[in-house]
Amino acid sequence: MKVTTQSVNFNAESTLLDFIQNRMNKLDLFYDRTIGADVFLKVINTSEKENKIAELKLHVPGDVFVVKKKCKTFEEAVDSACGSLERKLVKKKTKPTVLHPPKIS
């Protein structure tokens, strides 16, 4: 899967980028028709310990899933967001496609 990562207000290290790529690749196990993903990493300048935000946009045919998580580390935020995406993908995969019935006049 093609994953585009953007970091806001900091430069992401290669180990973090590798972690994100590997974690996003695991989503293919739940739904094999994924097109790509955009990952936005942000640091908020506050006194809180949970000041790191990961926003994931997963592109699948006919839909885009967006998940945003705020945690102490980017790894934790990405892992938590991927867990939410896994549940959404399983739900999409098991949900039958709805065809609109013809209109009766």
N, C-alpha and C positions, 0 to 999 in steps of 0.2 A: 504494500500500500504506500502511496506517495503521501508523506507527511510534511507539511510546511510549518515551520516553527518560527514565531516572532517573539522576541523578548523586549519588553518595554522598560526603560529606566535602568537597564543593566545588560551585561554581555553574558550569554549563557555558555557554560563550559561544554566541551565535547562529551564528557561523561553524562551530563544531564541530557543532552540531545540524543545520545545513544540509548539511554534509559527510556526516553519518550518514544523513540522509534520502535524499540523492542516491545514496549507495552502496547502500543497501538497495533502492531502486527498481530498480537494475540487476539484482537477483536475479529480477525478473519475466521477464527474457529467458531464464532457464534453466528456470523452472517458473512457468507463468502462473496457477496456482490458489492462490497464497499468500493467506492471510487477513489476517495482520498480523504484527507483530514487537514484541518488548520488548527494549530495550537498557538494560543496567545498566553504568554507568561508575563505577569505584572507584579511589581513590588509596590506596595502602598507605604508611604512614609508616615507611619503612626507609631505610637508607643506599644501597640498590641503585639503579642507574640505571633499571632496568626495574621501575618501581613503579606502573604504570598498567594496570588490568585492564578489559577490555571483555567482557561476557557477553551473548551474543545468543541470544534464543529466537525461533525462526521457527515460526509456526503455519500448517500446511497441513492440508487435510482428512484426518482420520484419523491425524495424526502431529504431533509437535512436535520440532523439531531444536534442540539446545542446543550452543553452541560458546563456549568461554572462552579468551581469549588474554591474555597478559601481555607488554607491550612498553614502549619508552621513551616513546612518545606515544600518545594515544588514537586519532589518525588511523591510525597504523601498526597498532594492535591491532584496530581495526574493519575495516581493509582485509584483514588476515590472516584474521580470523574470517569475513568475507564470502567469501573465497577457499575456505575450508573448507566453507562452506554451499553454494557453487556446486557443488562436487564431490558433496556429498550429494544435492543436488537433481537433478543429472544422473543420478546412480545411481538415484534414486527414479523418475525419469521413464522411464528405459530398462528398469527392472525390471518384468516383467509382473506383474499382480495375480494372486495365488494364491487360487484358490477351493478350499475344502475339499471333498474328494470325499465322496460319500455313504457312510455306514457300511453295510457289508454284514454281515448277521447269519448 
